[in-house]
Amino acid sequence: MGDRTIIIVGGGLGGLTAALALLRQGIKVTVLEQAEELRELGAGVQLSPNGTRVLSHLGLDDAMNAVSVAPQAKEIRLWNSGETWPLFDLGATAIAEFGHPYLMFHRGDLQMLLARAVLAASPSAIRLGAKVTDIIDDGQAPTAVLTDGERVSGLALVGADGIHSRVRSALFGDSRPSFTGCVAWRGTVASRSLPDRLSRAVGTNWVGPGRHVVTYPLRCGELINFVGVVERDAWETESWTARGDRADCAADFAGWHEDVHALIENIEVHYRWALMSRPPIKQWSRGNIVLIGDAAHPMLPFMAQGAVMAIEDGMILARCFSHFASDPEKAIASFKAARIERANRCVELADRNRLLFHNERLFDREDAHRYVTSQWNEEKVRERYDWLFRYDAVGCSI
């Protein structure tokens, strides 16, 4: 491996997007992924037009269309009555307005299509079973140290290794993310086990006091993704992700509409995980080492933008390295200037959305109606999302 190679630690959505975008720019990459094999793990992920614009530019339209769902709309439903309000028109109107579709994926499908594209461009670009235990920064060629002692060096090193980032710890010291006070139930439901009204090509946000539920279709409509977020005082389970019990999940949503319980009853495996966060930071790099995605800006899943921000990061990073090919520190500085304010704004707004979705005014049906119509009218929705969806990571200035 030559010293012009860029090392990417982590083969998730951000790391793979960065790898593919760099390869498309003619830049060599090595992705160090600790998993022993690439498997279709995870549950649902939503990509708004600012994300699909990037993947379309990378030549992935056909691959995306083969495994995704293009929903016709998103809607808000009230926790106990099921009353429904429109949120977005995500059909032809959205494509006409933003230029690219809003798509819903199984995370594993999206990760695999990115991995296949990377390997098609460079068959040796992804190294599996490559767990990074340390980072050495000598001010010249940053080096990742693997569990067997092997050292992998390159022109620059990208930490795309998530909220528990080893790269971040090496740069800035150990610090644990904090528990947000929210626990999420997640799972998938086979669409064939549900009535037609619950398996439509529509994303639904159920809002209620102290908790909310998000559902949407995956895998060309074969599955329905379920995420139910509940406020808790503490997280006492040793693992951040653990299997849960159907009865416990149902109890957390006692009194909620029968449609929510129909979904809970048919979830294949109930998982619980603690939602963790860090306060926004403005220091994403040191020397020729830079953080992207959740390693730099982990966010609550209340704007459906965590994956999209990582994908945007990958594209902008590649453009900066292409533009400043002989000066990695300048490339990294340009990347940070383009990304920090936008990503951190999204972190803060996602946190605020918890209060929006869980508001106590939703207890009373009459007041809930006033609250929903005031908070999810067209003007409010555009204020929250237009700046996100219109962003062009492919063509914006860097």
Wavefront OBJ file of the C-alpha trace (Angstrom):
o trace
v 0.000 0.000 0.000
v 1.413 3.365 -0.967
v 1.502 6.270 1.408
v -1.059 8.135 -0.731
v -3.780 5.776 0.459
v -6.466 7.144 2.778
v -7.269 4.838 5.688
v -10.923 4.648 6.765
v -11.682 3.055 10.127
v -15.214 1.646 10.044
v -17.262 0.074 7.257
v -20.645 1.597 8.098
v -22.678 3.915 5.894
v -20.431 6.953 6.341
v -17.172 5.063 5.936
v -18.340 3.199 2.833
v -19.756 6.356 1.230
v -16.463 8.127 1.844
v -14.567 5.159 0.387
v -16.702 5.000 -2.751
v -16.617 8.775 -3.290
v -12.823 8.819 -2.872
v -12.409 5.933 -5.299
v -14.607 7.747 -7.826
v -12.115 10.645 -7.503
v -9.215 8.296 -8.255
v -7.959 8.230 -4.658
v -6.849 4.929 -3.110
v -8.542 3.819 0.099
v -8.351 1.020 2.633
v -11.403 0.433 4.828
v -10.595 -1.289 8.138
v -13.751 -3.054 9.340
v -13.650 -5.049 12.558
v -16.454 -7.463 11.567
v -15.259 -10.798 10.219
v -17.853 -10.727 7.438
v -20.238 -8.290 5.831
v -23.747 -9.211 6.916
v -27.126 -7.599 6.438
v -27.567 -6.415 10.020
v -29.702 -3.675 11.503
v -33.211 -2.440 10.886
v -34.614 0.590 9.077
v -32.956 3.732 7.791
v -34.511 6.646 5.938
v -32.702 8.655 3.282
v -34.169 12.038 2.434
v -33.316 13.712 -0.909
v -30.098 15.248 0.453
v -28.845 11.684 0.975
v -30.171 9.996 -2.166
v -28.692 12.864 -4.210
v -25.224 11.741 -3.075
v -25.782 8.054 -3.801
v -27.325 8.854 -7.180
v -24.220 10.863 -8.072
v -22.138 7.813 -7.130
v -24.045 5.708 -9.665
v -26.252 3.767 -7.264
v -29.760 4.550 -8.543
v -30.500 1.036 -9.817
v -29.022 -0.590 -6.708
v -31.115 1.644 -4.442
v -34.327 1.093 -6.374
v -33.869 -2.694 -6.171
v -34.008 -2.824 -2.357
v -35.797 0.318 -1.130
v -39.306 1.676 -0.753
v -40.240 5.030 -2.247
v -43.025 6.112 0.146
v -45.895 8.221 -1.064
v -46.198 10.225 2.144
v -45.416 10.668 5.798
v -48.095 11.258 8.381
v -48.592 12.111 12.046
v -50.950 9.976 14.151
v -52.183 10.613 17.674
v -51.175 7.977 20.199
v -54.592 6.978 21.569
v -57.197 7.939 18.954
v -55.184 7.242 15.817
v -56.283 10.577 14.339
v -54.093 11.317 11.316
v -52.527 14.448 9.826
v -50.356 14.691 6.678
v -46.679 15.517 7.262
v -44.934 15.263 3.875
v -45.992 14.461 0.347
v -43.094 12.183 -0.608
v -44.272 11.094 -4.031
v -43.808 12.924 -7.334
v -44.221 16.264 -5.577
v -41.122 15.691 -3.452
v -39.022 14.624 -6.437
v -40.167 17.673 -8.392
v -39.317 19.939 -5.462
v -36.018 18.455 -4.318
v -34.801 16.654 -7.420
v -34.285 13.267 -5.743
v -36.502 10.747 -3.956
v -37.037 10.032 -0.290
v -36.260 6.321 0.145
v -36.587 3.829 2.997
v -34.140 0.922 3.420
v -33.182 -1.959 5.582
v -29.825 -0.701 6.904
v -28.153 -3.981 5.999
v -29.325 -3.700 2.381
v -27.967 -0.158 2.126
v -24.642 -1.121 3.692
v -24.281 -4.104 1.368
v -24.991 -2.143 -1.804
v -22.354 0.405 -0.793
v -19.860 -2.357 0.038
v -20.457 -4.055 -3.314
v -19.883 -0.771 -5.136
v -16.629 -0.172 -3.230
v -15.367 -3.676 -3.998
v -16.347 -3.341 -7.661
v -14.223 -0.201 -7.833
v -11.329 -1.678 -5.829
v -11.534 -5.395 -4.920
v -8.996 -5.119 -2.083
v -10.328 -1.878 -0.577
v -12.197 -3.452 2.376
v -10.289 -5.423 4.999
v -12.530 -7.489 7.267
v -11.548 -8.653 10.739
v -9.359 -5.557 11.012
v -10.070 -4.263 14.504
v -8.228 -1.065 15.374
v -6.822 -0.896 18.903
v -4.728 2.259 18.683
v -3.919 5.252 16.503
v -0.413 6.651 16.087
v -0.078 10.208 14.856
v 3.500 11.245 14.117
v 2.436 14.404 12.300
v 3.187 12.814 8.922
v 1.526 9.500 8.062
v -1.179 8.517 10.585
v -1.208 4.836 11.494
v -3.896 2.430 12.674
v -2.662 -0.389 14.901
v -4.608 -3.658 14.633
v -5.152 -6.326 17.288
v -2.325 -8.482 15.925
v 0.092 -5.552 16.038
v 0.009 -4.826 12.300
v 0.349 -1.137 11.459
v -1.575 0.368 8.559
v -0.432 3.840 7.489
v -1.645 6.300 4.895
v -1.804 9.868 3.716
v -4.709 10.537 6.093
v -6.946 8.579 8.433
v -10.736 8.884 8.706
v -12.538 7.816 11.882
v -15.912 6.495 10.721
v -16.272 4.094 13.644
v -19.433 5.324 15.328
v -20.434 6.790 18.665
v -17.949 4.593 20.588
v -15.185 5.642 18.190
v -11.723 4.297 18.944
v -10.264 6.988 16.708
v -12.020 9.718 18.657
v -10.724 8.302 21.943
v -7.186 8.224 20.576
v -7.418 11.864 19.502
v -9.234 13.408 22.435
v -9.177 10.890 25.282
v -11.783 8.521 26.617
v -15.226 9.939 27.261
v -18.453 8.020 27.495
v -21.555 9.281 25.738
v -24.357 10.131 28.132
v -27.712 8.407 28.436
v -30.406 10.674 27.000
v -33.231 9.404 29.197
v -34.749 7.565 26.236
v -34.852 3.850 25.460
v -35.884 2.621 22.029
v -37.706 -0.568 21.133
v -36.991 -1.716 17.613
v -37.935 -4.579 15.369
v -39.306 -5.540 11.995
v -42.675 -7.004 11.086
v -43.474 -9.131 8.030
v -45.998 -7.080 6.037
v -48.027 -10.186 5.206
v -48.894 -10.559 8.900
v -50.538 -7.118 9.041
v -53.788 -5.650 7.744
v -53.427 -3.546 4.588
v -53.820 -0.278 6.495
v -50.551 -0.961 8.340
v -48.473 -2.060 5.356
v -48.974 0.922 3.076
v -46.031 2.747 1.442
v -46.295 5.463 4.078
v -44.099 6.508 6.979
v -45.962 7.166 10.232
v -44.918 9.135 13.304
v -47.148 8.302 16.283
v -46.809 11.078 18.880
v -47.770 10.894 22.532
v -46.884 12.071 26.044
v -43.484 10.735 27.075
v -43.019 8.457 24.068
v -43.468 8.069 20.319
v -43.466 5.402 17.601
v -42.108 5.542 14.060
v -43.060 2.957 11.423
v -42.217 2.649 7.746
v -41.856 -0.031 5.034
v -38.569 -1.741 4.056
v -37.316 -4.157 1.397
v -39.753 -3.244 -1.354
v -42.586 -3.452 1.173
v -41.813 -6.931 2.537
v -41.124 -5.604 6.050
v -42.394 -2.835 8.302
v -39.833 -1.169 10.545
v -40.907 -0.345 14.109
v -39.125 2.041 16.490
v -40.800 2.970 19.764
v -39.060 5.486 22.034
v -39.858 5.624 25.751
v -38.571 8.059 28.369
v -36.774 6.342 31.258
v -34.835 7.520 34.304
v -31.933 5.119 33.782
v -30.491 2.398 31.583
v -29.476 -0.563 33.725
v -28.852 -3.253 31.113
v -25.168 -4.049 30.614
v -25.424 -4.066 26.821
v -26.411 -0.961 24.884
v -28.495 -3.234 22.673
v -30.347 -6.200 24.122
v -33.241 -8.477 23.317
v -36.436 -7.487 25.053
v -39.771 -9.079 25.758
v -42.963 -8.567 23.756
v -45.006 -8.117 26.937
v -42.651 -5.417 28.228
v -42.826 -3.565 24.929
v -46.627 -3.729 24.949
v -46.686 -2.505 28.562
v -44.569 0.521 27.616
v -47.318 1.497 25.176
v -50.334 0.659 27.325
v -53.348 2.712 26.275
v -51.981 3.332 22.796
v -54.024 2.705 19.658
v -54.746 -0.865 18.563
v -52.680 -0.351 15.401
v -49.561 0.190 17.501
v -50.273 -2.994 19.446
v -50.910 -4.957 16.247
v -47.393 -4.019 15.181
v -45.870 -4.876 18.574
v -47.616 -8.257 18.601
v -46.120 -9.203 15.234
v -42.523 -7.987 15.678
v -40.209 -10.909 14.937
v -37.592 -10.092 17.607
v -37.956 -7.227 20.093
v -34.752 -5.308 20.736
v -34.133 -2.501 23.224
v -31.313 -0.025 23.102
v -30.288 3.039 25.033
v -30.207 6.277 23.077
v -26.868 7.891 23.827
v -25.602 11.336 22.905
v -22.698 13.713 23.170
v -22.927 17.485 23.135
v -22.011 18.984 19.737
v -18.264 19.481 19.332
v -16.271 21.654 16.951
v -13.005 19.740 17.155
v -13.270 16.925 14.636
v -9.633 16.476 13.691
v -5.991 16.550 14.606
v -3.276 16.692 12.006
v -4.136 14.294 9.178
v -6.824 12.465 11.161
v -10.509 13.424 10.931
v -13.817 12.126 12.301
v -17.033 11.703 10.304
v -20.562 10.457 10.996
v -21.473 9.376 14.512
v -17.831 9.548 15.582
v -18.041 13.322 15.075
v -21.711 14.184 15.561
v -23.934 11.430 17.018
v -27.556 12.475 17.073
v -30.873 11.212 18.314
v -32.999 9.532 15.621
v -35.712 12.182 15.813
v -35.072 13.862 12.445
v -34.151 10.725 10.451
v -30.868 12.401 9.525
v -28.114 10.441 11.282
v -27.336 8.210 8.296
v -27.836 11.068 5.851
v -25.368 13.326 7.675
v -22.764 10.535 7.517
v -23.392 10.110 3.780
v -23.063 13.856 3.217
v -19.823 13.798 5.223
v -18.411 11.071 2.991
v -19.119 12.984 -0.203
v -17.812 16.331 1.046
v -14.679 14.698 2.460
v -13.904 13.065 -0.896
v -14.413 16.331 -2.751
v -12.074 18.125 -0.347
v -9.353 15.489 -0.693
v -9.679 15.657 -4.467
v -9.487 19.466 -4.471
v -6.507 19.612 -2.105
v -4.820 16.420 -3.268
v -1.332 17.376 -2.109
v -2.317 18.886 1.232
v -4.405 16.601 3.485
v -4.531 19.103 6.361
v -5.996 21.732 4.046
v -8.484 19.159 2.759
v -9.540 18.358 6.313
v -9.827 22.046 7.216
v -12.038 22.604 4.162
v -14.179 19.603 5.107
v -14.719 20.888 8.646
v -15.580 24.370 7.430
v -18.256 22.881 5.174
v -19.717 20.420 7.681
v -19.481 21.360 11.353
v -22.173 24.040 11.529
v -24.698 22.032 9.495
v -24.170 18.725 11.287
v -24.200 20.268 14.761
v -27.370 22.190 13.936
v -28.960 18.865 13.070
v -27.756 17.357 16.384
v -29.427 20.167 18.315
v -32.688 20.069 16.346
v -32.967 16.297 16.683
v -32.719 16.719 20.451
v -35.463 19.364 20.398
v -37.721 17.043 18.428
v -37.926 14.732 21.434
v -39.873 17.465 23.228
v -41.973 17.991 20.123
v -42.929 14.308 19.788
v -43.404 13.657 23.531
v -45.243 16.818 24.588
v -47.592 16.584 27.585
v -50.258 18.498 25.660
v -50.852 15.262 23.752
v -52.661 13.802 26.787
v -55.842 15.729 26.087
v -57.410 14.946 22.719
v -58.826 18.426 22.099
v -55.601 20.166 23.093
v -53.620 17.546 21.160
v -55.499 18.488 18.002
v -54.593 22.156 18.482
v -50.992 21.219 19.263
v -50.481 18.972 16.243
v -52.064 21.405 13.796
v -49.899 24.223 15.178
v -46.642 22.235 15.134
v -47.011 20.230 11.910
v -48.657 22.684 9.546
v -46.987 23.268 6.181
v -45.112 26.373 7.286
v -43.604 24.640 10.342
v -42.671 21.533 8.380
v -40.911 23.583 5.704
v -39.072 25.541 8.380
v -37.742 22.304 9.923
v -36.900 20.326 6.801
v -36.437 22.415 3.652
v -32.903 23.487 4.595
v -32.031 19.816 5.112
v -33.577 18.356 1.969
v -32.323 21.061 -0.423
v -28.667 20.730 0.576
v -26.408 19.589 -2.265
v -23.297 17.811 -1.001
v -22.347 17.092 -4.619
v -22.309 20.679 -5.878
v -22.044 23.001 -2.871
v -18.954 25.177 -2.452
v -16.068 23.730 -0.418
l 1 2 3 4 5 6 7 8 9 10 11 12 13 14 15 16 17 18 19 20 21 22 23 24 25 26 27 28 29 30 31 32 33 34 35 36 37 38 39 40 41 42 43 44 45 46 47 48 49 50 51 52 53 54 55 56 57 58 59 60 61 62 63 64 65 66 67 68 69 70 71 72 73 74 75 76 77 78 79 80 81 82 83 84 85 86 87 88 89 90 91 92 93 94 95 96 97 98 99 100 101 102 103 104 105 106 107 108 109 110 111 112 113 114 115 116 117 118 119 120 121 122 123 124 125 126 127 128 129 130 131 132 133 134 135 136 137 138 139 140 141 142 143 144 145 146 147 148 149 150 151 152 153 154 155 156 157 158 159 160 161 162 163 164 165 166 167 168 169 170 171 172 173 174 175 176 177 178 179 180 181 182 183 184 185 186 187 188 189 190 191 192 193 194 195 196 197 198 199 200 201 202 203 204 205 206 207 208 209 210 211 212 213 214 215 216 217 218 219 220 221 222 223 224 225 226 227 228 229 230 231 232 233 234 235 236 237 238 239 240 241 242 243 244 245 246 247 248 249 250 251 252 253 254 255 256 257 258 259 260 261 262 263 264 265 266 267 268 269 270 271 272 273 274 275 276 277 278 279 280 281 282 283 284 285 286 287 288 289 290 291 292 293 294 295 296 297 298 299 300 301 302 303 304 305 306 307 308 309 310 311 312 313 314 315 316 317 318 319 320 321 322 323 324 325 326 327 328 329 330 331 332 333 334 335 336 337 338 339 340 341 342 343 344 345 346 347 348 349 350 351 352 353 354 355 356 357 358 359 360 361 362 363 364 365 366 367 368 369 370 371 372 373 374 375 376 377 378 379 380 381 382 383 384 385 386 387 388 389 390 391 392 393 394 395 396 397 398
